[in-house]
Amino acid sequence: MNLLEPTRRAFDLLLSGDPRLLQAIWLSFWTSVVAIALIAPPAIALGFLLARRRFPGQRAAVVVVQALLSFPTVVIGLLLYLLLSRRGPLGELGLLFTPSAITFGYMMLAFPILVVFTLSAVQGADPRVYETARCLGAGRLRASATTLWEVRFGVLAAVVNGFGRVVSEVGCAIMLGGNIEGLTRNIPTAIALETSKGDFPQGIALGMVLMAVAIFVNVLLAVLQGRGGLG
């Protein structure tokens, strides 16, 4: 198959500001950013707690969170679908097949990534940072914030990886959003649909957007880490 013509048309769609394209791009970015912003604080706090505190069941909790990393996203989407469906426990909220449902699903996908990355970063930090802060009179919250600041690039890597996971997610988005044009169709689901219909320019254009986002966030992370090393 000749890819030159579909690729040229894909660039034309991007440059012309195709409404369907822009709608899918906006929904992907909006739901992904909101999901990360909402789930990051509790996930980072839990990661810190698992790394710094000793309590009964701690090891089991770490194993469970790590196991969640390998869960198929479509299975997570199915479980959330059952929760949000009309006969489900949360059916009365009417969230299924809405952007809110996709955001909720993205939060569940990003949660274990943020927890595990934060856990790893805090475990690798010098324990004297927390202890020194406490000796200098800082409260537990302030000392914890000091430790997180010391491992901020590890935490930032968690946020970037979490964003990368959800912005390119297909299975969970289709299960919870239904791929409704103009309402819940985002970049990954639009790529799957348009490609299955043989509309390769749309799929290629959206694929280029996803690749551009992936490159941008990773370059940004590398730049920030480099500045931190120089500091």
Secondary structure as GFF3:
##gff-version 3
##sequence-region A 1 231
A	DSSP	alpha_helix	4	16	.	.	.	ID=ss1
A	DSSP	alpha_helix	19	52	.	.	.	ID=ss2
A	DSSP	alpha_helix	58	68	.	.	.	ID=ss3
A	DSSP	alpha_helix	73	84	.	.	.	ID=ss4
A	DSSP	three_ten_helix	91	93	.	.	.	ID=ss5
A	DSSP	alpha_helix	99	123	.	.	.	ID=ss6
A	DSSP	alpha_helix	127	135	.	.	.	ID=ss7
A	DSSP	alpha_helix	140	150	.	.	.	ID=ss8
A	DSSP	alpha_helix	152	167	.	.	.	ID=ss9
A	DSSP	alpha_helix	171	177	.	.	.	ID=ss10
A	DSSP	alpha_helix	187	196	.	.	.	ID=ss11
A	DSSP	alpha_helix	200	230	.	.	.	ID=ss12
###
